[in-house]
């Protein structure tokens, strides 16, 4: 196994330093370390002054097994996305989702988007129709986020083997549904099938959607530099648990966000993808 290089505020055991290292890769599958515009990760501070009880853990490589474990245990994470740095958590964990809102200072009526690894998983959470089918074939995976009607909880189970309602009580089924703050008040959810291999690997391993909002203070601009991420959150009472430090990312336009209502398409934010059907 390869050794990860961890710049951590908290000590790791020898066993935790062994795992799968995943570089950020470009959309054509090449190693992200050769990506034009990406700089070597900076040496962010390893310690913080004072006697604070909470601090961020900063990683310069991704130990996949550790990250998956922490996400499934309710931790929050800053990571690179197709555009800028993102902030996320398990989209089915209510306390973790609530923490994302606190970290960003985000109003509760502004729902969070999620990423999934495949169209098949997206179908478990969206009421599917012909328009979505055509859009998914043309633009997913990619930088297009679709807002659509969410499936009832009883139909949006995470595992194929759990489709039979007899396998779980109503309470258990609800517990595996998307959290408040991911599902909007109008019973919609914003989903993107990610094209980034790092996020594909993480979402495949956790087996559920990953919140992927911008890693910033609410209504501030996107952040492309890991050091600025640290500086943004280091003095705030609510901070991300982990930062995956991939240095300075190349600047890309934000993702396009559209709303699909039956066969009607409404562009909510024009980004990198120009939707045409």
N, C-alpha and C positions, 0 to 999 in steps of 0.2 A: 504494500500500500504506500502511496505517496504521503509525505509529511506535509501538513498544512503549515503555513506561516501565519501565526496568530499574534496580532497586536491587541492585547486584552487588558482591560482594566481589572479583571478578576482572574486569578490563577486557574490554569487548566491542568488536569492530570495528564500523565504520559499517554494514557489510553485515549483521551479526548483529542490529542494532537495527531491521531492517526485516523485517516478517513479518505473520502473521495474528494479531490480538489477539482472544482469546476470553473474554468475560465469563462468570462463573458465572451460570447461568440457573436459574430455579425450575422446578419440575416442570410448571408450566403454560406454560413456554416464555418467560416474561417475563424481562427483563434483571435479573440478580442485583443490580445496583447499587441497584434500588428495592425490594429484598426487605426486608420488615419485620424488624428486629432486626440487620441487617447494618450494620456500621460501616465508616467509611473506613479503608483499610489504614494501620496505623501506620508511621512512619518507623523501621524497624529499623536497628540499627547497620550501617554500611557498612564498617567496619574492625574488626579484632580486634587486641588488643595482643599483644606478644611476637613470637616468630619462628616460629610454628607453620607447618608445611608444608601443612596441610590446613584448609580452611574451606568453609563453606556459601555457595552463591550464592543470593541472595534476589531474587525477581522479583515485581513488583506487577501485571504483566500477563503473559499467556501468549503467547509466541512459539511457535506450534504447530510450525513446522518445526524449530526448535532443540530443543524438548523431545522430539520424536519421534527426532531424531538422537541425542540424549544417552541416551534410554532404550534404543535399539537398540544403543548402545555400552556398555551395562552400568551406567549411572548410576542412582542412587536418587533418588526425588522425593517431596516432601510436597505434597499437593493437597487441595482441598476435596472432600468426598463428599456423598451425600444426607443424612448425619447430622453428622459431625464432620470434623476433618482426618484424612486417611489418609496412609499411607506405602507406596510401591510401587516396582515395577521390572518389567522384562520377566520374565514367569513362566516362560520357557523358558531363561533365562540362569542357570546354576547359581551362578556366582560372585556375581552380583547378589543372588540369593535368599539365599545364605549371608550376605551383608553385611546384609540386612534383619534376620536373626536377631541379628547382632552389635550393630547399632544399638539394637535393642529390649532386648537382654539376654534373649531369648526362648529357652525350652527347645526343643531340636530335635524333641521328640516332639509339639509343638503346631503342626500344619500351618497354612499361610497360605491365606486365601481369595483368590479372583481375581474380577475383573469383566471382562465381555465386552460388546460393543456390541449383539449380536443373539442371538436364540434359535438362529439357524442356526449361529453359531460355538459356542455352548454344546453343540450336538449333536455337534460334532467331538471333544469331550472327555469326554462322558458316555455311558454305556450307556443309550440312550433307551428309554422304555416309555410305556404309556398314562397312568400316574399323572403322570409328568413332563410329558407333553404337556398334560394338563388343568391342572396347576399353572402351566405357562408361559403358557398362554392367559389365565389369570385374574389372575396376579400379576406377570408380567414385561412390560416393564421395571418395576422397582420395588425396594422395600427388603426383598426376600426372598432369602436365600442358601440354596441347596440343596446338600446333601452327597449325592453319589451315586457309583456305581461308575464309575471312569475307564475309557475305552476303551483297548485295547491300543495301544502306540505306533505300530504299523504302520497303524492306522486313524485316528489322531488327527493327521494332517498338517495343516499350517496353510493350504495353498493347494489350491483345488479341482483345479487341474491336476496336483497331485502325488499324487492318489489312486492312480495306477498305481504299484505297487511297483517296476516296472522303471525308474522315473525316479530312484531313489535307492538307495544301498546301505543295509544294515541300520544301519550306524553313523551314516549321515547322517540316516536317519529318526529314530533315537533322539535325535540331537542337536537335533531340532526338537520333541521331546516336552517335557512339563512337568517342571520341576526337582524334585529331592528337596526336601522341605520344603513343596512345594505338593501333591504326591501323598502322602497319608498312608500309614502302615504297613499299613493294611487295604485299600489300593488304592482309596481314594476321593479325591474332589476336591470342594472347596467353591466353587461358582460362583454369581455373581449377574449378571443382565443389568441394567446400570446405566441409570438414568433421567436422569442428569445430562448435559446436552449437552456439557460440557467433557470428561468421561470418555468419552463416546461418540466424540467427535472423535479423542481420543488413541488409543483402542483400535482404531478403524477404520484409522487411519494406520499403527500399528505392526503391525496384522494378526495379533495374537495376544493372549492374555489378559494382563491387568495385575494384579500383586499389589496388593491394597488392604486392608492391615491397618491398625489404628488407629495414628496417629502419636503414640506415647507410649512410655514405658518399660513393659516387660511387666508386666501385672497392675495398672497404674495406670489412672486414669480417662481418659475421652475428653477431648480438647483441642479447644476451639472458637475459640481466639484465636491468631493467627499469632505475636504477640510471645511468648506462653508457649511455643510450639513452639521458637522460637529459644533462649529461656532454658533449656529442658529439655535441649537437645542441645549447646549451645555449649561446655560444659566436658568433654564426653565424648570419649574417644579415637576412637569410631566415630560418624560423623555422616551425615545425609542430604547428598547432593550439591547438591540444589536444594530451595528452599521457594517454592511459589507463594503469595504473600502476598495473601490476600483478606480481611484484617482479622479482625473477629469475626463468626463465623457464628451464625445462629440455632440454638438448642438443639433438637434432635430426638431422639426415642428411638432406640436402636440398631436395626440391621436384625434382623429375625427370621431365625433359622437353624433349618432342619429337615433331618432325614436321611430319605431315601427309599430303602427297600429293597423292591423289587418294588412291591406295592400298599400297603405299610405306611408310615405317616408318623410320625416321632418329632420332637417339638419339642425342640431342643437349647438354644435361647435365645429367649424370647418378647420380641419387640420391637414395632416399629410395626405390623407386619402380623399380623392374626389369621387364620390359615389355616383355611379351611373348604371342603370338597369335597362 
